[in-house]
Structure formats: structure tokens, C-alpha cells
Amino acid sequence: MPAALSIGKVEIASRVLVAPMSGVTDLPFRRVLQRYDPGYVVSEMVAGKELVEGNADTELRASGAGDIEPLVIQLVGNDPDWMAAGAAHAETLGAAIIDINMGCPARKVTTGLSGSALMRDLDHACLLIKRTIAATDLPVTLKMRLGWDDTLLNAPELAKRAEDLGITLITVHGRTRCQFYEGQADWHAVKAVVDTVKIPVVVNGDILDAKSASTALQHSSADAVMIGRGLVGRPWNLLELKSGLGEAAPADVPEPIDVVTDHYTDIIAHYGERRGVRVARKHVQGYLKSAGADADRTRYLMRCTEWEDVREGLAAVYGRDRAA
């Protein structure tokens, strides 16, 4: 495979990309993941309207300028005006790439006719794409699913129309919206998109390790892979995926104990102690599971409200005598 992806004028050195995950790919976790040199890590999705209006939590989700390279901000919404305004505002925040969300299956998103619901109305989806691209000089990418359900598998049509409008890269999750995350992702079906467009296509869904990444690329003929849930509690899994695709590891690979404790400390600094302890629990649970922590220790650390105690507990689990 070629050594790099070109997304507009942005060169992406790795073929392993990290998916946007609400409540997960916040700035502290993106900092952790960046230590393993993925191609890029997409922000949590942010609503264009809320970003422009200066909603504090939305701005926090889009943060990372000067710290995350390249900064990829994913926008979600249904109103072309607000999506356009959001893209322009994201550019002022230091984004290098804008990603449009047409893949989120969550009911709170699709009931507002956003996310994967846009695949039920391709004319409106394309108007939204057109307006977003026109509002910024940055490359704009698109993330979608195979379609709304098995009766509306229109990813190739949307991909072609998006390419004609100026989209520079497309990521396809190999499920329909109505599947949510059930069943096995259909990597073969992503090939229909690859065969339809000339721009890079990224395959996503059920990519958890080097074997699944290699198989997904083989079945889809995609240009790159995107991993998401498989990194929660195991961010160093990026090393396996990169190695499996023939990519070199970073020059300075951190020890898991340093990754875990630094990540936890960064969460507390980012959100403050009270909120940070709560926000961190999904990552704490993942780290404890990966380390094989016993049930009593897990229960204690998941309920603990003193952040120093949790950090010390994680350090004990990931003692320096543990294998990486």
C-alpha cells in the first residue's frame, strides 16, 4: 500500500485511523492515542450550532489546537446553515480537517434527522455537504454507514455524489443504521463504495486487532482502517495494528503504566476533580479489564471518589513488573 494518504493538502502518514466516539475521544484520550502515531484521531462529534454559539462543553469536545496534529473535528447536524457556520468556526479553532457525521445511529441524533438519518434523504444530505464545503478552505471528509436498513443500502450513491461535491475521503462503517452495533460488520459491502469513487475510502467496524484490520482491508479493498471501541482500555493496541500493516512503531513507545496514570491525571486536569472522576470511569473500567484486575479491586476503584486513590490503584495494577 502507499505510504501515506492525501486528504486535500493534508498528508496522513499512517493507514490506521481512530474513530470519533462520543464521551470517549475527548482531548485527554486523543493525547494518549497520539503517542502511538495513528494517522489521525477524530474528535467527539460536535453540533455546528452549539459550536458557533459557544457552548462550553461543545468547545471542550472540539479542543486540541496546537496539541493534536492533525486536528480533525467532526460536525453533526441537519441544518445546512449551521453546519456551514460550524465548519467555518472549526477552522478558526485550528482544525486541519472537517468530518461530517452521517453514520451515528443513536436515537437522540437520528430523531433530529442528523447522523445516519441523513442517508434516508440524499438530496438533503448533499445540500448539507455542499454548504459545509463552501464554508471552509479545509478538506472535508464524510463518515457514513452502508445505509439506513437492508432495504436502503445507498452508501455507493451517497459516496459518489459526495465525491462530486468535493469530499476528499469517505469512511464507511460496515453496518446499516438499524443494525446499530449488532451482528458482524460487512467489510465486503464496503467494496461497493471503493469501486464507485476515486478518493480514499476507510473501512470501519469490528476492527479490533491486526488480523481483523488485515481482513477488513482485503475484503473491502479500502485504503485504510479505522478502529474505535477496541482501543478503550488498550490504546497501545494501535501498535499491533500498525505493525500488522507494515508500519513502524513510534521511536519512543511509552510503558502502559505511564500511559494509564498520565491519562488519568490529564482527565482530572481537563475536567476538574469532581467531574473528572466520573468521566474517567469508562476508561478506568477498560484499563482494569485489560490488566485482568480482580473483582474486588475493580469495584473499589470504580466507586472511589478520590482521584489520587484511583490513580494509585491503577499504578498498582499496572506495576512496572507487568509485561507491556
N, C-alpha and C positions, 0 to 999 in steps of 0.2 A: 504494500500500500504506500501511497505518497507520504512524505514525512510530515506534512502539515496540511491543515485546512485553511482555505482563504474564505473569510466571511467579510465581504466588502474589502476594505483595506486592512482589516484586522487578520493577522496571521496567528493561527492556533496550532501550537506545537504538538499537542497530544491528541490522539484519537479517542481518549477516554474523557467524557464529559460528565458533569454531575447535574442531576435533575433538580428543578425547583420543588421544594417540599414545604408546605405551609407549616409553620411552627417548628421547623427543623433547620432549614438552610438560612438561619439568621447570620448576622455578621460574625459572631464568635465561632460558629461551626464552619463558615466559609474560610475563616482564617486557618482553622485546623486543616481543612481539606487542601488548602493551597500549599501546605508544607509538602505535599506529595506530588505536586506539579501536574494536576489534571489539565485538560485543555482549557476548561473554564468551569465555574460553578455558578449556576443561575440563582438569583435571589428568590426569596419567597415572592409569590405573586402579590402585586400591589394594584389597587384600583386607581385608574388615572385621575378620577375626580378627587379622591381623597388625597392623592399625592399633590395635586395642584393647590388644593385648599389648605395644605399644611398640616394635615392630621399627624399628630406626633408619633403614633405607633406606625403609621404608614411610612413616614420618613425614616423611622428606625429600621424598618424592613428593607428599605432601599439604600441604606447607608453602605459605605465601603470605598468611597472615592479616595485615591491615594494609598489604599491599603490592599484592595483586591484588584488584581490585574489578570485579564481584562474584567471590568465591572459590567456584568450582564444583569439588567433589570427587566423582570417580566411584568408586563401590564395585563390586567384583566378588566373587561368591561363590555358594555353593549352599545354605548353611545359614541359614535364616531368623533364628535366634537371633544368629548372628554378624553378619549383615547389619544387624539391628536395633541391635545394640550398636555396630557401626561407624558407623551413621548418627548415633546419639546422641553418639558420641565426636567425629565430624567437626564436629558443631555446637559442641562446646566448643573446637575448634581454630579457630573463626571462619568456618566455611563459611557461605555465603549460600544455596546450592542444593546438594542431593544428587542425583547422577545415578546410575542403576542400569545396569550394563552387561549387556545381553542381546544384544550384537552381535559381541563379539570371536570371530574364527574360529580362533584359534591352538589347535593340538592340546593344548598344555600347559594351556590353560584349559578346552577342551571335554571333555577326558578326565576332568576333575574335575567334569563336569556343570555347569559355570558358563558365563558368556558366552552365545554363541548356542545352546549345547546346551540351554538352558532353553526354547527355542522348541519343543522336542520334547515338553515336559511343561507345558502351560499351567496346569494346576491347581497344580503346584508353583511355577511362575513367579509366579502370582498370590498364593500364600501368602507368598512372599518379598517381593513388592511391599507387600502389606497390612501385614506386620510392620515393614518399613522405614519406611513412612509413619507408623505408630502410634508409632514410637520418637522422632520428632523434630517440632518445630514448623516446620521449614524446608520450603519447597516441594521436592517430589521429582519428578524427571524420569526419562525412560526412553529408552535408546538400543537399537535393535534392527535386525535385518535383515528382508528380505522373508519369510524362513522358513528352515528347515533345508536343504531342497533343492527341486527343482521339483515334487516330489510333496507338499510340505508348506509351501504358501505361506499361512501363517496370521497374517501381520502385522496385517491388519484386525481379526481376532478378538482377538488379544492387546491391540491398541491400545484397543479398546472396553472390554474387561474392565479394563484398567489405568486408563482414564479413570473408570470407575465406582468404582474403589477410591480415587481421589484423585490420580492422576498429573496433573501440571499442564502438561506439554509432552512431546512424543514426537519423537525423531529417528529417521529410517529411512534406513539405507544401502541403496541400490537394488540389492543383490545378495543371494543366499542364502549361507548359511554355506559350502556345498560349492563355491561359486564362488571363495571366498577373495577375491582381488583381480583375478581373471581376467575377460576379456570387458568389455563396456561396462555400466556401471550403468544399470538400467532405471528412469528417472525417471517414466515413465508409470505403472509399477506402484505407485509411492508414492501416487498419487492415490486408490487404493482405501482407503488409510488416512485421507487427508484427508476423503474423503466419508463416513467412518464415525464420526468423532469431532468434537467441537466445540472441543476445546482446540487450541492451536497445534501445527503439525507442521512439522518441519525436514527438508529433503531433503539427503542426503549421498551422496557417491560420485562420483568423477571430476569434481568441481568444481575447476577449475584457474585460471580467468580470468573476466573479466566476461561473455564470450559464453556460456560453459558455465553460469555462475550464472544468467543470464537465461533460458537454455533450460530448465534444470532447474526453475526456478520456473514457467515456462509449462507444461511438460509435467506437472508434479506438482500444481500449484495450492497448493503449500506456502506457509507464512508466512515462511520464512527459509531460508537456505542454510548449510551447514556445510562448511568447507574443511579439509583436513588436509595430505596429502603435498605439495600444491602450494605450501606455504609454507616448506618446508625449503630453505634457501639463498636464499629470496626472501621474507622476511617482509613486505617492502614491497608485495608483491602484494595485500595487503589493501586498499591504496589504490585499485587498479584495480577490485576487486570492489565496494567501497563506492561509488565513482563510478558504476559501471555500474548500480547500483541506486538512483541518485539521492541518495546520501548525501554529506554534506560531509566533506572531509579534516580531520584534526586541525589546530588552529591553528598548531602548531609541528611540522612534519614533519622528522624527522631525516635527515641525509645518510647514504647507505648506508655510507660508510667509518666513521662514528661508530657506527652500529648494529652493524656487524660486529666492530669492535675492542672496543666496550663489552660486547657479548655474550660474546666470548671471555674477556675479563678477568673477567666475572661468573661464568662457568663455573669458572674456576680458583679463584676465591674461594669458590664454593659447595661444591666437591668437594675442594679441596686440589690441589696441583700435580700429583702423580703420577697420581691418578685423573682429575683434570680434563682432562689432556692426552688421555687415552684417550676419555673421554666426549665430548669436543668434536669428535672426528674426523668423526663423521657430519655435523655442522654445517659444519666446515671444508671437507669434500668438496663439500657443497651450495653453499657460498659461492664456492668456486673454479670450480665448473662454471658457475654463473650469470654469473661475471665473464669466462668464456672463458679461464681461465688455461691456459698451455701444459702439456704432459705432464710435462716435467722439473720445473717448479716444483711441480706438483701432487704428484708422487711424493716430492719432498723434504719438503714441508710435511706430508704425510700420515704420513711416517715419523719426523719430527722429534720429539724428546723434551724439548726445551727450550721451555717455553711462551712465553718472551719472543721467541724466534726465530720461532715460529709467528705470534704477534701482529704482529710487524714484517713478516713475509711477507704477511699478509692486508692490512695497511695499504698495502703497496707495490702489491698487486694492485688495491685499491680506492683508488688515488691520487685526490686532490681534483680532478684534471683529468678524471676519468672522469665520464660522464653518469650521472645517477641512474636 
